[in-house]
Amino acid sequence: MSTPHHESEPGPEPTGAGSGPDLSGRPVVDRDGSRLGRLEQVYLGPRSGSPTWGVVRAGGKQRFVPLHDADPGRGTVRITASKRQVRSAPTAAADAELRPEFEGRLAEHYAGAPNTTRGSMLSVRRSRGAISGVLLVLLGVWTGLIPFVGPYFGYGFGGTQPWSFTLDRLWLCVLPALAILLGGLLLVPTKNRFLASVASVLAMTGGVWLIIGPSLSRLWGTEGVATPIGAPLGSPGMWVAAQLGFFFAVGALVVTVAAMAFGRLTVRSVRD
């Protein structure tokens, strides 16, 4: 049986699991970071003195939340349950002591119900693909803009006139840039595993096209890259830099980032 502890104001940062009194009054968030409410009451284990259960007001009702594995960091208490689980948990008055039978119902709800310790199969933490998404957005912007602004610096193919649009540039640069950019933009905010995986594959497709597109361009020309978008500008060293910066190196980097994101998203971690 657990006994409660009340405190009018939050105490200092806790230093361990046994510092239950310091949790009272703190904001509580679920495992995805969604705010649930403030801890109105904390129940401590009679033997360990560690926090076992807490009471928050969520959805207009007092809800019991598990504090056994809670993470009291940076002013908030993050629990391992989801907001849906908290709102569907058994309810009772926050008495001076928890009845053993009610405490057993709480433990069964949070430990035995489906998806209590883990989220939906399709749910994923937003941070899982955010960094990869940002990198892909930057690479997509680079891929789409460099053919048009590169001539300002003598870097590119064909004529020295910037912002020159051709169908060849559309096929070899703009379309893959859009695929990479869209994939990155979808990856950054999503918490859906399926959508994030599709975004990774979309970006990866754009990167693969950057690698194989110049070779396939021979099908509509006679000299590969030199025919569809013109001869490289500058010295032979600049030619190599242009081919890498326009196509091959950027494409390889995009494929690497997108593949890493896809791999991370297809593995279901214990935090999902």
ABEGO torsion letter per residue (X at the ends): XBBBBBBABBBBBBABAABAAAABGBBBBBAAGBBAEBBABBBBBAAAGBBABBBBBBGGBBBBBBAAABBBBGGBBBBABBAAAAAABBBBBBBABBBAAAAAAAAAAAAABBGAABBBAABBBAAAAAAAAAAAAAAAAAAAAAAAAAAAAGBEBEBABBGBBBAAAAAAAAAAAAAAAAAAAAAAABABAAAAAAAAAAAAAAAAAAAAAAAAAAAABAAEAAAAAEBBBEBAAAAAAAAAAABAAAAAAAAAAAAAAAAAAABBBAAX
